[in-house]
Amino acid sequence: MAVACVITPVFNVVTSEASARSAVQGLVDAVLITLLAGGYLVFLRDGWARPWFRKMSFRADLAMSSSLLLVVFLVGRGLGQVVTTLEPGRFVRSLTEHHLVYALPFFAILAVGVQFVVQINRMIGANVLRYFVAGVYHRPKAEGRIFLFLDLEGSTQLAERLGSAQYFELLRRCVDDLTEPVLDTEGEIYQYAGDEVVVTWRFEDGLRASNCVRCFFEVREAIGRCSARYGRDFAAVPRFRGGLHGGTVTAGEIGDLRKQIVFVGDILNTAARLEEYAKRMGLDLVVSQAILDRIKLPSSLGVARCGELELRGKDAHVIAYSLRDLSDGVPVGAPPSS
C-alpha cells in the first residue's frame, strides 16, 4: 500500500493536473484500490475461487486474473472520486472521462505485472521469489529447518491399476488438496519427487503451535473430506505416511540455467529414513525425539515409542516415536488394518 500511495498521486499530478487536489485524489484512489485488490487476491483468487483458477493454464490464468484485477482497479478509482466529491454520479462518469487515456494503460500494465509476479511465485514456490530477490540464500548459510517427508501409501499398486495418466491426475489432486493444510500451518513445499512431497519450516514456524505435526494430520483430514470424490474417480482414497525430523542444514542457491534454493544436510536423510520406517512398519507418522521434545502435542494425538532405530545409511541410532490420531480407533503404535 505504501508504494501505491506514492506512485498514484505522482501519476495523477503528471497526467492530470499539477495540484494538491489531484494528489489527494490519487492518494484516496491508491488506498481504495489496494484494499479492493488485496481483498480480491486473498478472498477470491486465493480463496473460494482457487480450485477453479488452478485448473487453468498459465496463460489463461494470467489473462483472466489480470482482467479481473483491472476491473477492481477501475472500481477503486471510481469509488475514490465518489469519496472525495461525495457525488455518487462521479462513479459512472469516472469510466468515461478523458484521463482514462492515461489511467487505463497504467492500470493494465500494473494488473498484468502483479499477476505475473503472483504466478511466478506459485510456480517456483511460496516465498522462494522473495528469497531470490532479497538474496537471502545467495551465499550458503546454516539454518535451522524442519522437514516432513510425505509418501503416498500403495503408490506402486495404484499406478499399475490406474495407468500413468489417471495416476498422475490422482497425484495432482492430492497435491491440490494438501496445499491448504501446508499454508495453514505456515509450511512451504520444498519439492515434489514422484509420489513424495517434502514440506519444510523454519524451526520457529514449525514448532509454533505444533505446526509441523498438525500439518500431517490436517493433510489426512483434507483428503478424507474428499474421500467420496476420490472413491468415485479413482476407486481408492489416498493415504500418506510421514517422517519428521529437524536440525541445522546448509541452505543456498545452486544452478545457472535453472536456479534453485537447496537444503543440504543429514537432517533430510534422517527424515526420509523415518518416512521409510513408517512405510515399512505400517505407521502413520514417525517423529524424531529431537522434534518431539520441543513441541506440545495436541491432546487428540497418541504417542508410542519406536525405540532407537538403526536407519539405512546412518551409523548413529535415532530415537523416534509414532504418532496417531486417537479418533481413528486404532491402538497407538499399531498399523492400520488393510
C-alpha positions, -999 to +999 in steps of 0.1 A: +000+000+000+028+024+008+043+021-027+008+026-043+003+057-021+035+072-035+031+062-072-006+070-078-005+106-065+026+113-086+009+097-116-022+118-112-002+150-109+018+142-140-010+130-162-040+152-150-032+185-133-004+197-110-024+204-079-029+193-044-064+182-052-051+158-079-025+144-055-051+138-027-074+121-053-045+099-062-039+090-026-075+081-019-076+061-051-045+042-040-059+033-006-092+020-020-076+002-049-051-015-026-078-027-002-100-039-030-072-056-049-060-073-017-095-085-009-098-099-044-065-118-042-070-131-007-107-139-006-115-146-043-084-155-063-067-175-034-100-181-016-132-198-028-123-195-065-088-211-061-100-246-073-114-230-105-083-209-112-058-237-107-074-258-135-063-231-159-031-229-179-006-203-170-016-181-200-054-184-193-050-177-156-028-147-163-053-133-188-084-139-166-068-128-133-053-096-149-087-087-164-105-091-131-078-071-114-081-044-140-119-042-132-110-039-095-087-010-103-113+008-122-139+003-095-115+015-068-107+046-089-144+053-093-151+049-056-122+072-049-139+100-069-172+094-051-154+096-017-136+129-025-166+146-041-195+130-022-213+127-056-224+091-064-228+101-100-190+105-103-186+067-103-202+063-137-185+095-151-151+081-140-155+054-165-158+078-194-135+107-186-105+117-207-080+108-180-087+071-187-065+075-218-036+075-193-051+056-164-063+026-183-029+016-198-013+023-164-037+000-146-035-027-173+003-028-171+001-029-133-025-056-133-005-079-156+027-072-137+011-080-103-005-112-116+027-123-134+047-120-102+020-139-083+020-167-109+058-169-109+058-171-071+034-200-074+055-218-100+087-217-080+072-219-046+057-197-020+083-172-006+110-185-030+108-155-053+112-133-022+143-153-011+158-148-046+151-111-048+163-104-012+194-126-017+186-145+015+204-176+003+228-160-023+257-171+000+253-205+016+243-203+053+235-226+082+198-226+091+175-245+115+149-263+095+122-290+100+114-314+072+083-335+067+085-363+041+051-374+029+048-406+008+017-419-009+007-453+005+005-481-020+016-459-049+031-487-070-002-507-069-022-476-076+000-467-106-003-502-121-041-503-117-049-467-128-024-463-156+000-434-158-024-407-170-051-413-143-024-419-117-009-385-125-044-369-121-046-386-087-013-372-076-022-337-089-055-338-070-037-349-038-012-321-041-040-296-046-058-309-015-028-307+007-020-271-002-043-255+023-031-276+053+005-266+044-003-229+042-025-231+073+005-245+093+030-219+079+049-245+058+065-244+024+066-271-003+103-278-008+099-304-035+078-330-053+095-362-061+072-386-078+047-397-052+066-380-025+061-344-012+086-327+011+074-298+033+097-276+053+095-249+080+119-226+097+124-240+131+104-213+150+075-216+125+074-254+126+075-256+163+049-229+169+015-245+178+030-278+167+026-267+131+049-294+117+029-322+133-005-307+127+003-304+090+004-341+086-029-348+102-046-318+086-035-332+052-051-365+062-083-347+072-083-326+040-081-357+018-106-376+040-132-349+034-129-356-003-130-394+001-163-397-018-149-379-048-116-399-048-136-432-045-158-422-074-130-411-097-102-435-087-119-463-067-094-455-039-089-430-012-052-419-010-033-421+024+000-406+032+027-418+057+052-394+070+087-389+086+095-358+105+129-345+117+147-312+121+180-296+128+207-275+111+211-277+074+231-256+049+209-236+026+219-218-006+212-210-043+225-235-068+225-237-106+229-213-135+204-222-163+179-232-136+184-217-102+171-234-071+173-230-033+187-262-020+189-275+016+218-299+023+225-320+054+220-352+072+187-339+086+169-345+053+184-381+050+171-388+085+136-375+078+135-396+046+146-427+065+119-421+092+093-420+065+107-453+051+104-468+085+068-456+088+060-472+055+077-505+064+060-508+098+026-496+086+027-465+109+012-431+102+038-405+112+072-412+127+089-383+145+124-380+159+128-373+196+147-341+186+115-326+174+090-343+198+109-329+228+104-294+216+067-293+209+034-297+228+013-322+211-025-317+207-044-340+231-061-357+201-028-374+192-013-406+208+024-413+211+042-447+210+080-451+213+096-468+184+129-472+202+164-465+190+162-470+152+191-482+131+183-464+099+197-472+065+228-451+057+233-439+093+258-450+119+242-435+149+208-447+161+178-423+161+152-423+189+118-419+173+081-421+181+050-430+163+021-406+163-015-415+155-049-397+157-067-412+186-101-407+169-094-434+143-099-461+169-067-479+162-043-486+191-013-462+192+017-478+175-003-505+157-005-505+119-039-497+104-060-526+091-059-530+054 
